[in-house]
Every structure is written in structure tokens, then in C-alpha cells.
Amino acid sequence: MKRPINHRFLLPLLAAMLTAALLLNGCDIPTGKDDPLATEILRVEVEPNPVAVGDTAVFTCVIRDSSQSGFTFTWGLVNQNGFVTTVTTTDTNQYRWEAPSDTGRYSHSVRVNPPNGSAPDPVAENFEVVVTENN
């Protein structure tokens, strides 16, 4: 003879099992800065800044990543509408940019791309360069 199911205990039992399963699976999920695969842009250095019209500035993207190599860096000029234009990708963390003939502030971005599309996800940062007249 089959025993009837006591539904009063079934829902709390299922909830406890689901919670335990989520907690156990969650132990392997990367959580960001404590994740050894996480990439973080520490800073973007621009030398010189300001840069004179027609001169070259060197951009250096300094990242924190202890577990992978082979990153690529996508550099872009950000227009007044916030869209990235003039995109260049490098295999190193440096890019040389020739200052245009118009003086002013120029917004740029750098995106750090993991090797072969692997984890971690790409990260990006915007930075600004000032172009001045030649003296």
C-alpha cells in the first residue's frame, strides 16, 4: 500500500534542497576582484599630456591580471556623441597617437580584450588628452 505524501513538508524540503544546490554551485562562480582571472584596468598613462599639435603621445594601459597573457588592446577616439571612431587594435598595452592640427580636449577609450575570447570579459576605460599649439 502506497503512503500518502505529506505536502506540508514537501515545499520546505524542496526549498532547502534548491538552496543547498545553489550554494554548492555558487562556490565555483567567479566573483570579480577576488577572481584570479579578473582583469582590471589600473590606469591609462598618456605621455606627454598635454601634447602639441603634430607631436606624438604614447598611451599605456596598465592592467592587473595575474593569470593570463596574450591580451589585445583596442584603442579608439570618442566623438562628441560618445561613439568610438578611429579604432586601432594592438598586441601590446601601448599605442602611439599623433595629435591632430586642431587644439582642444580629445576623449579616447581603451578596451582590454582577453586572449581568444576567453574569460575574463573585456573591460574598457575612457581617458582624455589635451592638444595644444606648438611653442
Summary of the structure (lengths in Angstrom):
residues: 135
radius of gyration: 24.8
end to end distance: 99.1
largest distance: 99.1
contacts: 314
relative contact order: 0.21
helix: 17%
strand: 43%
